[in-house]
């Protein structure tokens, strides 16, 4: 079992930056691929970014490429999402997720590939 707790959300103006963090506890963190998803009001939850278990592979939603960076600190059991040049369209609840244990360097885009989820943290970007 893995427990995930997100933090770092808030209300910011367009063009600002935020750094989301996801703290993991439970089974060894290094064996999980990690992802960030978001859900805006009235919309389905969508993939934002993912990172392989070692951190060597990453992938992003096209609309956040060049603005968001996913990273992980295995020693601290955390994964981060650095968000810059934020836009009102980035407003959503952001969720951290962990895959099933894996030893490959795959990254996952679909919610069904993730077994554990955090409670979410609200990000609101005003224009």
C-alpha positions in Angstrom: 0.0 0.0 0.0 1.2 3.5 -0.9 -0.2 6.7 0.6 0.2 9.9 -1.4 -0.3 13.5 0.0 -0.1 16.5 -2.3 0.7 20.0 -1.3 1.7 23.3 -2.8 -1.5 24.4 -4.5 -2.9 27.9 -4.2 -4.4 30.9 -5.9 -2.0 32.8 -8.2 -2.1 35.3 -11.0 -1.5 34.3 -14.6 2.2 34.2 -15.4 3.1 33.0 -11.9 4.8 29.8 -10.8 3.9 27.1 -8.3 5.6 24.0 -7.2 3.4 21.0 -6.3 4.8 18.2 -4.1 3.6 14.7 -3.5 4.9 12.9 -0.5 4.7 9.1 -0.6 4.7 6.7 2.3 4.4 2.9 2.5 6.1 0.6 0.1 9.5 1.5 -1.5 8.9 4.7 -3.5 11.6 4.0 -6.1 9.7 1.1 -7.7 6.8 3.2 -8.9 6.2 5.2 -11.9 4.5 8.5 -10.9 2.1 10.8 -12.6 0.3 14.1 -12.2 -3.3 14.5 -13.4 -5.7 17.3 -13.1 -9.5 17.9 -13.2 -11.0 21.2 -14.0 -14.6 22.0 -13.0 -17.1 20.3 -15.3 -14.3 18.4 -17.1 -12.9 14.9 -16.9 -9.6 14.2 -15.2 -6.7 14.5 -17.6 -3.1 13.4 -17.8 -0.5 16.2 -17.1 2.9 14.6 -16.6 4.6 11.3 -15.8 8.0 10.1 -14.8 9.5 6.6 -14.8 10.6 4.9 -11.6 14.2 6.1 -12.0 13.4 9.5 -13.4 15.1 8.9 -16.7 11.9 9.2 -18.7 9.3 11.9 -18.6 6.3 12.9 -20.7 3.9 15.9 -20.7 0.6 17.0 -21.9 1.2 19.1 -25.0 -0.3 22.2 -23.5 2.1 22.2 -20.6 5.3 21.3 -22.4 8.0 23.9 -21.7 6.1 25.2 -18.8 5.8 22.3 -16.4 8.6 20.0 -15.1 8.1 16.7 -13.3 10.9 15.4 -11.1 11.3 13.0 -8.2 13.6 12.8 -5.2 13.9 9.1 -4.3 15.8 9.9 -1.0 12.8 12.0 0.2 10.0 9.9 -1.3 8.6 12.9 -3.1 7.7 13.8 -6.7 7.3 17.5 -7.7 5.6 19.3 -10.5 7.2 22.7 -11.1 4.7 24.9 -12.9 5.6 28.2 -14.5 3.9 30.7 -16.8 0.6 29.5 -15.4 -2.6 30.3 -17.3 -6.2 30.4 -16.2 -6.7 27.2 -18.2 -4.4 25.5 -15.7 -7.0 25.9 -13.0 -7.9 22.5 -11.6 -7.5 20.1 -8.8 -4.1 18.4 -9.3 -3.7 14.7 -8.3 -0.6 12.7 -7.8 -0.7 9.0 -8.7 1.6 6.0 -8.4 1.6 3.0 -10.7 1.9 -0.6 -9.8 5.4 -1.6 -8.8 7.6 -1.8 -11.9 11.3 -2.3 -12.8 11.0 -1.0 -16.4 11.5 2.6 -17.4 8.0 3.0 -18.8 5.8 6.0 -18.2 2.1 5.8 -18.2 -0.6 8.2 -19.5 -3.8 6.5 -18.6 -5.5 6.6 -15.3 -6.1 2.9 -15.3 -2.3 2.4 -15.2 -2.2 4.0 -11.8 -3.0 2.1 -8.6 -2.7 4.8 -5.9 -4.0 8.3 -5.8 -3.7 11.3 -3.6 -6.5 13.5 -2.4 -5.6 16.4 -4.7 -4.5 20.0 -4.3 -6.4 23.0 -5.8 -4.6 25.3 -8.2 -6.4 28.4 -9.2 -4.9 30.8 -11.8 -6.6 34.2 -12.1 -6.4 36.3 -15.2 
